Amino acid sequence: MTSALKRRYELTQSQKLMVFILAMSLYGISNMFSELIPELKLGPIEIKVEYFAFIPLTLCILFNPLYAALGASFGEIIFGELLLGQFGGLGELEKFIEFSLAMYIAGLLVSDPRNRKQLALASFVAVGIDQMLGTIVDVGKVWLGIEEFEAVPGLPESILLIEGLSFLNAMVITGIFLSLLPTLFLVPRLYGKIEPLLGMKPRDSRVPLSLGQLMTPRLLITGICFFFLAVVAEFLAESDINFAVWEPEFIEQYGSGYMWVSIGAATLVLLVTVAFAMRSKAKAAQKPGDMKL
């Protein structure tokens, strides 16, 4: 029975690609708008919006977690960095891996999109894993002497304290206001309504997963290996062993207005993807038989 359910609710290759591009374009747009939000300083503490975590998290919950997580990470790189001429090369691999792992694991935690406890857990896990892994890397760079410690005026010169405050800031601002609250509002309302528009069935009847079943040795080992790769990439980049950097000078002359070019490109990709999905749904409706997921 279990294997039958898994086969029944598999995505086709075209649907996986659709989820990937949808996440890529939506998160790409949101990532650029987050750059426009100014930071707020309260003495030595900076309060800022890290990212709109609820967008990729919602897609990971409603659709395929792996392809939604990877799509969102690629969206940030393509529309938020490459098109804006601020791609940091090898060092970007760390952020890509950490963010993908966080969203993927959080998406797997939700077996019932109508269960608010699962949604709340996934919201904090998504932001928590991403921020915790980043904190570990930042502390490691200072302790190993790869990066100089930058003290914050008004705070004790402790890397652990500074990173701890940064982590707390991210968990409060991003974890609650840009992850938990929007996810609790959007997912139950979109569930069962957005999937048919894209020619897919909702992810109900999915085999329930317990935390013990989720944290399999294979997933843990794979996650550790990818995190190790992210650490190595970031350490090499900070040690001036970097490549594939894309920071063209001509973009500077356009200023912040050039950001709208990237936003327009991401919006165009989004519209084309939705149009293709609806066209595929219309064709499938003309054929006998049920839609496949």
C-alpha positions as CSV (number, residue, x, y, z in Angstrom):
1,M,0.0,0.0,0.0
2,T,2.8,2.4,0.9
3,S,4.7,1.8,-2.3
4,A,1.5,2.2,-4.3
5,L,0.8,5.6,-2.7
6,K,4.4,6.8,-3.5
7,R,4.1,5.8,-7.1
8,R,0.7,7.4,-7.4
9,Y,1.9,10.8,-6.1
10,E,5.2,11.1,-8.1
11,L,5.7,14.2,-10.2
12,T,6.3,13.8,-13.9
13,Q,9.6,15.3,-15.2
14,S,7.8,18.2,-16.8
15,Q,6.0,19.0,-13.5
16,K,9.3,18.8,-11.6
17,L,10.7,21.3,-14.0
18,M,7.6,23.5,-13.6
19,V,8.0,23.5,-9.8
20,F,11.7,24.3,-10.2
21,I,11.1,27.3,-12.5
22,L,8.2,28.5,-10.4
23,A,10.3,28.6,-7.3
24,M,13.2,30.1,-9.1
25,S,11.2,33.0,-10.5
26,L,9.1,33.7,-7.4
27,Y,12.0,33.7,-5.0
28,G,14.2,35.6,-7.4
29,I,11.6,38.4,-7.4
30,S,11.2,38.4,-3.7
31,N,14.9,38.4,-3.1
32,M,15.4,41.5,-5.0
33,F,12.6,43.3,-3.2
34,S,14.1,42.3,0.1
35,E,17.3,44.2,-1.0
36,L,15.2,47.4,-1.2
37,I,14.1,47.3,2.4
38,P,16.4,49.5,4.5
39,E,18.1,48.2,7.7
40,L,17.0,49.6,11.1
41,K,19.7,50.2,13.7
42,L,19.0,50.2,17.4
43,G,22.3,51.2,18.9
44,P,24.8,48.5,18.1
45,I,22.1,46.1,16.9
46,E,21.1,45.9,13.2
47,I,17.5,44.8,12.4
48,K,17.1,43.8,8.8
49,V,15.1,41.5,6.5
50,E,17.2,38.6,5.5
51,Y,14.8,37.1,3.0
52,F,11.2,36.2,2.4
53,A,11.4,32.6,3.7
54,F,7.7,31.9,3.4
55,I,7.9,31.9,-0.4
56,P,10.2,28.9,-1.0
57,L,8.9,27.2,2.2
58,T,5.3,27.4,0.9
59,L,6.3,25.9,-2.4
60,C,8.4,23.1,-0.7
61,I,5.3,22.2,1.4
62,L,2.7,22.3,-1.4
63,F,4.9,20.8,-4.1
64,N,8.1,18.8,-4.3
65,P,10.5,19.9,-1.5
66,L,13.7,19.0,-3.5
67,Y,12.9,20.8,-6.7
68,A,11.3,23.8,-5.0
69,A,14.3,24.2,-2.7
70,L,16.8,24.0,-5.5
71,G,14.7,26.2,-7.7
72,A,14.6,29.0,-5.1
73,S,18.4,28.8,-4.6
74,F,19.0,29.1,-8.3
75,G,16.6,32.0,-8.5
76,E,18.6,33.9,-6.0
77,I,21.8,33.3,-7.9
78,I,20.4,34.0,-11.4
79,F,18.1,37.0,-10.7
80,G,19.5,38.3,-7.5
81,E,23.2,38.0,-8.2
82,L,24.2,37.2,-11.8
83,L,21.9,39.6,-13.5
84,L,22.8,42.3,-11.0
85,G,26.5,41.8,-11.5
86,Q,27.2,40.8,-7.9
87,F,28.0,37.1,-8.1
88,G,30.8,36.2,-5.6
89,G,32.0,33.1,-7.3
90,L,33.0,30.0,-5.3
91,G,31.9,31.6,-2.1
92,E,28.3,31.6,-3.2
93,L,28.2,27.8,-3.0
94,E,28.0,28.0,0.8
95,K,24.8,30.0,0.8
96,F,23.3,27.8,-2.0
97,I,23.9,24.5,-0.1
98,E,22.8,25.8,3.3
99,F,19.6,27.4,2.0
100,S,18.7,24.3,-0.1
101,L,19.2,21.9,2.8
102,A,17.2,24.1,5.1
103,M,14.2,24.4,2.8
104,Y,14.3,20.8,1.7
105,I,14.3,19.4,5.3
106,A,11.6,21.8,6.4
107,G,9.4,20.8,3.4
108,L,9.8,17.1,4.3
109,L,8.6,17.8,7.9
110,V,5.1,18.6,6.7
111,S,3.0,15.6,5.8
112,D,-0.3,17.4,6.2
113,P,-0.4,21.0,4.9
114,R,-3.5,21.7,7.0
115,N,-1.7,20.8,10.3
116,R,-0.6,24.1,11.9
117,K,1.8,22.5,14.3
118,Q,3.7,21.0,11.4
119,L,3.7,24.3,9.5
120,A,5.0,26.1,12.6
121,L,7.8,23.6,13.1
122,A,8.8,23.7,9.4
123,S,8.8,27.6,9.5
124,F,11.3,27.7,12.4
125,V,13.4,24.7,11.1
126,A,13.8,26.3,7.7
127,V,15.2,29.6,9.0
128,G,17.0,27.9,12.0
129,I,19.0,25.4,9.9
130,D,20.0,28.1,7.4
131,Q,21.1,30.6,10.0
132,M,22.8,28.0,12.3
133,L,24.9,26.6,9.5
134,G,25.9,30.1,8.4
135,T,26.8,31.0,12.0
136,I,29.0,27.9,12.3
137,V,30.9,28.9,9.2
138,D,31.3,32.5,10.3
139,V,32.6,31.5,13.7
140,G,34.9,29.0,12.1
141,K,36.5,31.5,9.8
142,V,37.3,33.8,12.7
143,W,38.7,31.1,14.9
144,L,40.9,29.7,12.2
145,G,42.2,33.1,11.2
146,I,40.7,33.1,7.7
147,E,38.7,36.2,8.4
148,E,39.5,39.1,10.7
149,F,37.1,39.7,13.6
150,E,35.0,42.9,13.1
151,A,33.9,44.2,16.4
152,V,30.6,46.0,16.7
153,P,30.7,49.3,18.6
154,G,28.9,49.1,21.9
155,L,29.1,45.3,22.2
156,P,31.8,43.1,23.9
157,E,34.4,41.9,21.4
158,S,33.1,38.3,21.3
159,I,32.4,36.6,18.0
160,L,30.0,34.2,19.7
161,L,27.9,37.1,21.2
162,I,27.8,39.0,17.9
163,E,26.8,35.9,15.9
164,G,24.4,34.9,18.6
165,L,22.6,38.3,18.3
166,S,22.6,38.0,14.6
167,F,21.0,34.5,14.8
168,L,18.4,35.8,17.3
169,N,17.6,38.7,15.0
170,A,17.1,36.4,12.1
171,M,14.9,34.0,14.0
172,V,12.7,36.9,15.3
173,I,12.4,39.0,12.1
174,T,12.7,36.3,9.5
175,G,11.6,33.3,11.5
176,I,8.3,34.8,12.9
177,F,7.3,37.7,10.6
178,L,8.6,36.4,7.2
179,S,8.3,32.6,7.8
180,L,5.9,31.5,10.5
181,L,3.0,34.0,10.1
182,P,2.8,34.1,6.3
183,T,3.2,30.3,6.1
184,L,0.4,29.7,8.6
185,F,-1.8,32.1,6.6
186,L,-1.0,31.0,3.0
187,V,-0.5,27.3,3.0
188,P,-3.9,26.2,4.3
189,R,-5.6,28.6,1.9
190,L,-3.6,27.7,-1.1
191,Y,-3.6,23.9,-0.4
192,G,-5.9,22.1,-2.8
193,K,-6.5,25.3,-4.9
194,I,-3.2,26.2,-6.5
195,E,-2.2,22.6,-7.5
196,P,-5.1,22.0,-9.9
197,L,-4.4,25.3,-11.7
198,L,-0.9,23.9,-12.6
199,G,-2.4,20.5,-13.6
200,M,-1.3,18.7,-10.4
201,K,-3.1,17.0,-7.6
202,P,-2.6,18.2,-4.0
203,R,-0.1,16.4,-1.8
204,D,-2.7,14.8,0.4
205,S,-2.5,11.0,0.9
206,R,1.2,11.4,1.2
207,V,2.7,8.7,3.4
208,P,3.0,10.3,6.9
209,L,6.6,10.8,8.1
210,S,7.8,10.9,11.7
211,L,10.9,12.8,12.6
212,G,12.7,9.5,13.2
213,Q,11.7,8.3,9.7
214,L,12.8,11.6,8.2
215,M,16.3,11.8,9.8
216,T,17.6,8.6,8.1
217,P,21.3,7.9,8.1
218,R,21.4,8.5,4.4
219,L,19.9,12.0,4.7
220,L,22.2,12.9,7.6
221,I,25.3,11.7,5.9
222,T,24.3,13.5,2.7
223,G,23.6,16.7,4.5
224,I,26.9,16.6,6.4
225,C,28.8,16.0,3.2
226,F,27.1,18.9,1.4
227,F,27.7,21.1,4.5
228,F,31.4,20.1,4.5
229,L,31.6,21.1,0.8
230,A,30.0,24.4,1.6
231,V,32.5,25.1,4.4
232,V,35.5,24.2,2.1
233,A,34.1,26.5,-0.7
234,E,33.7,29.4,1.7
235,F,37.1,29.0,3.3
236,L,38.8,28.8,-0.1
237,A,36.9,31.9,-1.3
238,E,38.0,33.9,1.9
239,S,41.6,32.7,1.4
240,D,41.6,34.4,-2.1
241,I,41.3,31.1,-3.9
242,N,38.2,32.2,-5.7
243,F,37.0,31.9,-9.3
244,A,33.9,32.5,-11.5
245,V,33.3,35.9,-9.9
246,W,30.9,38.1,-12.0
247,E,31.0,41.8,-11.1
248,P,30.9,43.8,-14.4
249,E,31.6,47.5,-14.0
250,F,29.1,48.6,-16.6
251,I,26.2,47.8,-14.3
252,E,27.3,50.4,-11.8
253,Q,26.5,53.2,-14.2
254,Y,22.8,52.3,-14.1
255,G,22.6,52.3,-10.3
256,S,19.7,50.7,-8.4
257,G,17.4,51.2,-11.4
258,Y,19.1,48.2,-13.1
259,M,17.4,46.0,-10.5
260,W,14.1,46.4,-12.4
261,V,15.6,44.7,-15.4
262,S,16.2,41.6,-13.3
263,I,12.8,41.9,-11.7
264,G,11.3,42.1,-15.2
265,A,13.2,39.0,-16.4
266,A,12.1,37.0,-13.4
267,T,8.4,38.1,-13.8
268,L,8.6,37.2,-17.5
269,V,9.8,33.7,-16.6
270,L,7.1,33.4,-14.0
271,L,4.3,34.4,-16.5
272,V,5.6,32.0,-19.2
273,T,5.8,29.1,-16.7
274,V,2.2,29.7,-15.5
275,A,0.9,30.0,-19.1
276,F,2.6,26.8,-20.0
277,A,1.2,25.0,-16.9
278,M,-2.3,26.1,-17.7
279,R,-2.0,25.1,-21.3
280,S,-0.7,21.7,-20.3
281,K,-3.7,21.4,-17.9
282,A,-6.1,22.2,-20.7
283,K,-4.6,19.6,-23.0
284,A,-4.7,17.0,-20.2
285,A,-8.3,17.8,-19.6
286,Q,-9.2,17.0,-23.2
287,K,-7.7,13.5,-22.8
288,P,-9.5,10.7,-21.0
289,G,-8.2,9.6,-17.6
290,D,-7.0,11.3,-14.4
291,M,-4.2,13.9,-14.2
292,K,-1.0,12.5,-12.9
293,L,1.0,14.1,-10.2
